[in-house]
């Protein structure tokens, strides 16, 4: 099992940071993400909405399972190739001075027998770059100037 935990304080208000990170179009700023967006069959952004994306070596479909703007949202990968057993990911947004403290936690298991032991110890760098909002992705996504619209 892999447990990812990333924290970052961004120089922008919580509502802007929340909206920017919840919009899957912005995942395209991450390394190896080729395309991302709302699924064609998705309800409007919010609870129950479906995000999809393609990255080098990964396709994913996520459902927003909790949505409390601008405080937090939780997503669950409900489909992917290669397959992941995803226990969920939650992003929490807390005012911090003139900015926003973002806390992101996600837990998953890669069930493929041949790779399972390696993935449980440490996900390969290719996964860190393609798995949504991993630490590498977060560093690029959480650029304060992008979020603040500057």
Secondary structure, 3 states (H helix, E strand, C coil): CEEEEEEEEECCCHHHHHHHHHCHHHHHHCCCEEEEEECCCCCCCCCCCEEEEEECCEEEEEEEEEEECCCEEEEEEEEEECCCEEEEEEEEEEEECCEEEEEEEEEEECCCHHHHHHHHHCCCHHHHHHCCCCHHHHHHHCCHHHHHCC
